[in-house]
Amino acid sequence: MSLIVHKYGGSSVADADRIKNVARRVIRAREQGNQVVVVVSAMGRTTDELIELARQVAEKPDARELDHLLSTGEVVSCTLLTMALRSMGQKAISLTGAQAGIRTDSTYSRARITGISPKRISRELEKGRIVVVAGFQGVNDELDITTLGRGGSDTTAVALAISLAADRCEIYTDVEGVFTTDPRLVPQARKLEEIGYEEMLEMASVGARVLHPRAVELGWAYGMPILVASSFNDDPGTLIHRGVPMEITNKVSGIAHDSDVAKVTVIGVPDRPGIASAIFEPLARANISVDTIVQNAGINRITDLTFTVAKSDLSKAMGVIKPVAESIGARDCASDTTLGKVSIVGAGMQTAPGYAARMFKTLSEEGINIELITTSEIRITCIIDGAKVPQAARALHRAFELETR
């Protein structure tokens, strides 16, 4: 008997009818002879609505209390799904993150899973039950409830699949799989039958919202196959795994984009050893992720240092960086929220020349100026005017002939 983990996103459990649809899909998997563990997100926009409500009663809600509040969204959807399964004649039980044995650190709103003790889940499976787990949450050493951050239910599902030694993890959402780019921007985008972990991680990290990067990281580290598919039809999805063919004609697998980009520039930074550490260590302590980093060539031992963060982190980042800039003798700090990024991703690019040149030429022909450039072995990312991100994605998709591969 196989053990599989299903995960259903907020749009898949947005109302009673959709919850019943999920229940029928889970029952079908059970009737195929599988043991099934289900991880669910909060219904629809529940998390956003709870955040809005919290801010109506407190301008800056306490982080611990906010996590406690937000965790209730997943508890609601997991108990409702369990009720639906039972009404359809199935043995099922709902578990919170704590009851499922998910332990985390104490970084509220962005906690990391430190371990999972799946004994309770295993006992319930042995009793022939479908186990429904509230995603996005766990408990720290003080037994305080923590949340894993947006997209955290993906991470919950993959982590549970690994801890239970499941055969696979299946992520069901409102899209049919991983596409060569966002089909809402490029109707010609193609669904990929399969993709490697490394490419998927790069795409997720630079804007492909179909799967959270932390979930991909875990799957890659432990070799857990992940299927991404739609909860609204039975079309085959995209399998994320290690066994992807290596020698492919087109070295670019997809175009990713992201409009959640804010640029911070520290102006007039003294060009001496230790300055970069003085700037970025406080940001790390504040749990702010920094993406692109560019330092201009120094003149008279003075330089400018630029980096990007998520727009949602900008206010917090500026609060951290302004006193740091003053302490190191920098002249000023500036920010810009009008930017976006577009990336080409492909494992084959690291051994094939000409991809950067084609990307830059394509953007130039579209009249799109490049503000910053960052690369990895399998990715090239350009920071550009946010309003031109859709145009850039369409042009690059054409330039690399992704619709015809």
C-alpha positions in Angstrom: 0.0 0.0 0.0 1.4 3.4 -1.0 1.4 6.4 1.3 0.8 9.8 -0.4 0.5 13.3 0.9 -2.0 15.6 -0.8 -1.9 19.4 -0.2 -4.8 21.7 -1.2 -4.4 25.5 -1.5 -6.8 28.1 -0.4 -8.6 28.4 -3.7 -9.2 24.6 -3.6 -11.1 24.9 -0.3 -12.6 28.3 -0.7 -16.2 27.3 0.0 -18.3 24.3 0.9 -18.7 23.0 -2.6 -15.0 23.1 -3.2 -14.3 21.4 0.1 -16.7 18.6 -0.9 -14.8 18.4 -4.3 -11.5 17.9 -2.4 -13.1 15.3 -0.2 -14.2 13.3 -3.3 -10.6 13.5 -4.7 -9.1 12.3 -1.5 -11.6 9.4 -1.3 -10.7 8.4 -4.9 -7.0 8.2 -3.8 -8.0 6.2 -0.8 -10.1 3.8 -2.9 -7.1 3.2 -5.1 -5.4 1.5 -2.2 -3.4 4.4 -0.8 -2.9 5.7 2.7 -3.6 9.4 2.5 -2.5 12.4 4.6 -4.0 15.7 3.5 -2.6 19.1 4.2 -4.8 22.2 3.7 -4.4 25.9 3.6 -6.9 28.4 4.9 -10.1 29.0 2.9 -9.8 31.6 0.1 -8.7 35.0 1.5 -9.1 34.0 5.1 -5.5 34.8 6.1 -5.6 38.3 4.5 -8.9 38.9 6.2 -7.5 37.9 9.6 -4.5 40.2 9.1 -6.9 43.1 8.2 -9.0 42.4 11.3 -5.9 42.3 13.5 -4.8 45.7 12.2 -8.2 47.1 13.0 -7.8 46.4 16.7 -4.0 47.0 16.9 -1.9 49.1 14.6 1.1 46.8 15.1 -0.2 43.4 16.3 2.1 41.4 18.6 3.9 38.8 16.6 3.0 35.9 18.9 -0.6 36.8 19.1 -0.8 37.3 15.3 0.5 33.8 14.6 -2.0 32.4 17.1 -4.8 34.2 15.2 -3.6 33.3 11.7 -3.2 29.6 12.6 -7.0 29.4 13.0 -7.6 29.7 9.3 -6.1 26.3 8.5 -7.8 24.7 11.5 -11.1 25.8 10.1 -10.5 24.3 6.7 -9.0 21.1 8.0 -11.9 20.4 10.3 -14.5 21.2 7.6 -12.7 18.8 5.2 -12.7 16.1 7.9 -16.4 16.6 8.4 -17.0 16.3 4.7 -15.0 13.1 4.5 -16.9 11.6 7.5 -20.3 12.6 5.9 -19.2 10.6 2.8 -18.6 7.5 4.9 -14.9 7.8 5.5 -12.9 7.4 8.7 -11.0 10.6 9.0 -9.4 12.8 11.7 -8.2 16.4 11.8 -4.9 17.4 13.4 -3.4 20.8 14.1 0.3 21.3 13.4 1.1 20.7 17.0 -1.0 17.5 17.1 0.8 16.4 13.9 4.2 16.7 15.7 5.5 19.7 13.8 8.1 21.6 15.8 9.6 24.9 14.8 11.9 27.7 15.9 10.5 30.8 17.5 10.6 33.2 14.5 7.0 34.3 14.4 5.4 34.6 11.0 8.4 33.0 9.3 9.2 30.0 11.5 11.4 27.2 10.2 10.6 23.5 10.9 13.2 22.0 13.2 11.7 18.5 13.3 8.6 16.4 12.9 7.5 13.5 15.1 4.8 11.8 13.0 3.9 9.2 15.6 0.3 10.4 16.0 -0.2 10.5 12.2 1.2 7.0 11.9 -1.1 5.7 14.6 -4.2 7.2 12.9 -3.1 5.7 9.5 -2.8 2.3 11.1 -6.4 2.7 12.3 -7.4 3.1 8.6 -8.1 6.8 8.9 -7.5 9.6 6.4 -5.5 12.2 8.3 -6.1 15.9 7.6 -3.4 18.3 8.9 -3.6 22.1 9.2 -0.8 23.5 7.1 1.3 26.6 7.7 1.8 26.0 11.4 3.7 24.3 14.2 4.8 24.9 17.8 8.1 26.0 19.3 9.8 24.7 22.4 7.5 26.8 24.6 4.5 25.2 22.8 3.6 28.6 21.4 1.9 28.4 18.0 4.1 29.6 15.1 3.4 30.1 11.4 5.7 29.3 8.5 5.0 32.3 6.3 3.1 32.7 3.1 3.2 29.5 1.1 4.0 27.6 4.3 1.4 24.8 3.7 3.5 23.7 0.7 6.5 23.3 3.1 4.3 21.5 5.6 3.2 19.0 3.0 6.7 18.2 1.7 8.1 18.0 5.2 5.4 15.6 6.3 5.9 13.4 3.2 9.6 13.2 4.0 9.1 12.4 7.7 6.5 9.7 6.9 8.6 8.2 4.1 5.7 8.8 1.7 5.9 7.6 -1.9 5.2 11.1 -3.2 3.8 14.5 -2.4 1.0 16.0 -4.5 0.4 19.7 -4.5 -3.1 20.6 -5.8 -3.9 24.2 -6.6 -5.8 26.4 -9.1 -3.2 25.9 -11.9 -2.6 22.8 -13.9 1.1 22.5 -13.3 4.4 24.4 -13.9 4.3 26.4 -17.1 7.2 27.9 -19.2 5.9 31.3 -17.9 2.8 32.8 -16.3 0.0 31.9 -18.8 -2.0 34.9 -17.6 0.7 37.1 -19.2 1.6 34.8 -22.1 -1.3 32.7 -23.5 1.3 30.6 -25.5 2.9 29.4 -22.3 3.3 25.6 -22.2 2.8 23.2 -19.3 5.9 21.2 -18.5 5.5 17.5 -18.0 8.5 17.4 -15.7 11.2 19.7 -14.3 14.3 19.2 -12.1 14.5 20.4 -8.5 17.2 22.9 -9.3 15.3 24.6 -12.1 12.1 24.6 -10.1 13.9 26.2 -7.1 15.3 29.0 -9.3 11.9 29.6 -10.9 10.2 29.7 -7.5 12.8 31.9 -6.0 12.4 34.6 -8.7 8.7 34.8 -9.0 7.0 31.6 -10.1 4.3 31.4 -7.5 3.1 27.8 -8.1 5.3 26.3 -5.3 7.1 27.8 -2.4 10.9 27.7 -2.6 11.3 26.2 0.8 9.1 23.2 -0.3 11.3 22.7 -3.3 14.5 22.9 -1.2 13.2 20.2 1.1 12.1 18.0 -1.8 15.5 18.3 -3.4 17.4 17.6 -0.2 15.5 14.4 0.5 14.7 13.3 -3.1 10.9 13.6 -2.5 9.0 13.6 -5.9 6.5 16.5 -6.0 3.5 16.6 -8.4 1.9 20.0 -9.0 -1.6 19.7 -10.5 -5.0 21.3 -10.5 -7.7 20.4 -8.0 -10.4 21.3 -10.5 -9.7 18.7 -13.2 -7.9 15.5 -13.7 -5.3 16.7 -16.2 -1.8 15.4 -15.5 0.3 18.0 -13.8 4.1 18.6 -13.6 6.4 16.2 -11.8 9.3 17.8 -10.0 12.1 15.2 -9.5 15.7 14.3 -10.2 15.2 12.2 -13.3 14.9 14.9 -15.9 16.6 14.3 -19.3 19.9 16.2 -19.3 20.8 17.0 -22.9 18.0 19.2 -24.2 17.9 21.3 -27.3 16.6 24.5 -25.7 18.6 25.2 -22.5 16.0 27.6 -21.2 13.1 25.9 -19.4 11.1 29.0 -18.4 10.6 32.7 -17.8 9.9 33.8 -14.3 8.8 37.2 -13.2 8.1 39.1 -10.0 6.7 42.5 -9.2 7.3 42.3 -5.5 10.6 44.1 -5.7 11.9 47.1 -3.8 15.4 48.6 -4.3 17.4 50.1 -1.4 20.5 52.1 -2.1 23.0 53.2 0.6 24.7 56.2 -0.8 28.2 57.4 -0.1 29.4 54.2 1.7 33.1 54.2 2.9 34.9 51.6 0.8 36.7 49.7 3.5 36.8 46.1 4.9 33.8 45.1 7.1 31.3 47.6 5.6 29.2 45.0 3.8 29.0 42.9 6.9 28.0 45.9 9.0 25.1 46.5 6.5 23.8 43.0 5.9 24.2 41.3 9.3 21.5 43.6 10.9 19.2 42.8 8.0 19.8 39.0 8.6 19.1 39.4 12.3 15.8 41.1 11.4 14.9 38.1 9.2 14.9 40.2 6.0 15.9 38.3 2.9 18.1 40.2 0.5 18.2 39.4 -3.2 20.2 41.2 -5.8 23.3 43.0 -4.4 25.4 45.5 -6.5 28.3 47.6 -5.3 29.6 50.3 -7.6 33.3 50.8 -8.1 34.6 53.2 -5.5 35.9 56.7 -6.2 38.1 58.3 -3.5 37.2 55.3 -1.3 33.5 56.1 -1.5 30.9 53.9 -3.2 27.2 53.2 -3.4 25.7 49.8 -2.4 22.4 48.7 -3.8 20.2 45.6 -2.9 16.7 44.5 -3.3 14.1 43.1 -0.9 10.4 42.2 -1.1 8.2 45.3 -1.0 6.5 44.0 2.1 9.9 44.1 3.8 10.9 47.6 2.7 9.6 49.5 5.7 11.3 47.1 8.1 14.5 47.1 6.0 14.7 50.9 5.9 14.1 51.0 9.7 17.1 48.7 10.1 19.4 50.2 7.5 19.1 53.9 8.2 20.8 53.8 11.7 23.4 51.5 10.3 24.1 53.9 7.4 24.5 56.7 9.9 26.9 54.7 12.1 29.2 53.7 9.2 29.3 57.3 7.8 27.2 56.8 4.7 25.7 59.9 3.2 22.0 58.8 2.7 19.6 55.9 2.0 17.1 55.8 -0.8 14.4 53.3 -1.9 12.4 52.6 -5.1 9.2 50.5 -5.3 8.6 50.9 -9.0 10.7 47.9 -10.1 10.2 44.3 -11.0 12.3 41.4 -12.1 12.3 39.0 -15.0 14.5 35.9 -15.3 15.4 33.1 -17.7 15.9 29.8 -16.0 17.5 26.6 -17.4 19.9 23.9 -16.2 21.6 23.8 -19.6 22.6 27.4 -19.7 25.7 26.8 -17.5 27.5 25.0 -20.4 26.1 26.9 -23.4 27.2 30.5 -24.4 25.0 33.3 -25.7 22.0 33.2 -23.5 22.8 36.4 -21.6 23.5 38.2 -24.9 20.1 37.1 -26.3 18.3 38.1 -23.2 19.9 41.6 -23.1 19.3 42.1 -26.8 15.7 41.1 -26.5 15.0 43.6 -23.7 16.9 46.3 -25.6 14.8 45.8 -28.7 11.7 46.2 -26.5 13.1 49.5 -25.2 13.4 48.1 -21.7 16.2 49.4 -19.6 18.0 47.1 -17.2 18.6 48.5 -13.7 20.5 45.6 -12.2 21.6 42.1 -13.2 22.2 39.0 -11.1 23.0 35.5 -12.1 23.4 32.0 -10.9 24.7 28.9 -12.8 21.2 28.3 -14.3 19.5 31.7 -14.0 19.9 35.3 -15.3 17.7 37.9 -13.6 17.3 41.5 -14.7 15.7 44.2 -12.5 13.6 46.5 -14.7 10.7 48.9 -14.6 7.9 47.1 -12.9 5.3 48.3 -15.4 7.3 46.6 -18.2 7.5 43.2 -16.6 4.6 41.7 -18.7 6.1 43.0 -21.9 9.5 41.6 -21.0 8.1 38.2 -20.1 6.2 37.9 -23.5 9.3 39.1 -25.5 11.6 36.6 -23.8 9.2 33.8 -24.1 9.2 34.4 -27.9 12.9 35.0 -28.1 13.7 31.6 -26.6 10.9 29.9 -28.6 9.4 28.3 -25.5 6.0 28.0 -27.0 7.2 25.6 -29.8 9.6 23.3 -27.9 
